Amino acid sequence: MKTYRNKRSSSKKTRKIIFRVLFVILAAIIIAAATILLGHYLLDKANATPVSENNDSPDTEKQQTAVQSEFEITCTKAPSVNAVLINIEEEFDADKPVPAETDYNIGEPEDTASENFSDDSGETIVDQIDSLSEYYDTIIIKLFDGNDLIYKSKAVCDLIGMPYGEDDETFIKIRDTVEYAKTKNLRVCAYIPSSLNGKASASASSIDAAVAEELWKIGVNEVVPVITELDSLDIGYDDALIIQKYIKECRSSSPSGIMLGVELGQRYFLDQHYARILQLFVSSADFLCIDFDGESYLTQADAFTDISQKIASISGSFRLYNMRFIVTDSSIQRMAAEYTACSFAEISNLMIFAPLTPEELAYDTNASSDIPSDTENGDDIQPADTEETDNMNPYASTKEDYPDYNPDETDSPEDTERQWF
């Protein structure tokens, strides 16, 4: 009996020891697993938090994180173009009668020459399209005068509850111009005034999206709202967020068949102060245009050299963003210098803001001429500042190893309705 009790007591002690050992091992496993999971969580959180270089507030850091998480390059959806401006304020066709359904008489053309470039050819719109269609695949029409459309818009009248009446002569001429361009297999890009100035982004985008739809119905392929706020040197990140919201609202409210572009000055790519602002527009517009206007040069050679250097410093951006170079409406010497600099850099995605042929824009780099100054405004001509690229925007890539842009590889399913013609 005594021997039985001793064996029973020894068996209980063994079970207790085994239970305690198993408990300790299980607790150690649970603690180790929890430590590993916590470590991964903290590491992911640390990687997702941007480092503040300028003592930004927590709210600003959260805003940066939100922008980075939403970053997506959308500005490559539009095709590359070789575009030229036509003077929409000339007569439509002096030799052919206007179609009966338009039922209007075209008056004498007004003097619409810009202060720098003057088109004294007197060519009608039909003449311009006939001659330029041999060299270009897209025409540009400017549909604004200051901050206003050059025609009475039925879409805007309907939106604000204003009586419209009959189509005015200017709108009919625009419609006929687009229709005639289509017979030449040309795309049409329209510049319109942005309604953002002094308005909330929602109301401004509603107006401009209505105009975009109105133009799309007559055959316009692309619209570029002229956003004057982008010309301000004091533009801040908060201002850019408002503009980005306006662009996104315009795109979402416009027909899927029309493209929406944004024109930016060279400082957005050459100055790192605008890095975050550029990122906003890269992720909201269908295409970007870069304008090198604003510099003054003594000679054509100075212009060619400086512009070539700046193009080389951001050459990767032209491939990465499928960016369009604007040959500005300036003196012919300045325009020829810009056009030739693009040719040397093999940039063919161009928008030329004067009705000129490639032959008229030819520039012999072995010969140079002075660029006329703006004597009316009394501006002094200063040599170009070629050191501006030292503070270059990090979002403006200088890499050359990007593959050639192919619209078929970047278009998303919802963009399949966006056609070339």
Secondary structure by P-SEA (a helix, b strand, c coil): caaaaaaaaaaaaaaaaaaaaaaaaaaaaaaaaaaaaaaaaaaaaaaabbbbcccccaaaaaaaaaaaaacccccccccccbbbbcccccccccccccccccccccccccccccccccccccccaaaaaaaacccccbbbbbcccccccccccaaaaaaaccccccccaaaaaaaaaaaaaaaabbbbbbbbbbccccccaaaaaaaaaaaaaaaaaaccccccccccccccccccaaaaaaaaaaaaaaaaaccccbbbbbbbcccccccccaaaaaaaaaacccbbbbbccccccccaaaaaaaaaaaaaaaaaaaaaccbbbbcccccaaaaaaaaaaaaaacccbbbbccccccccccccccbbbbcccccccbbbbbccccccccccccccccccccccccccccccccccccccc
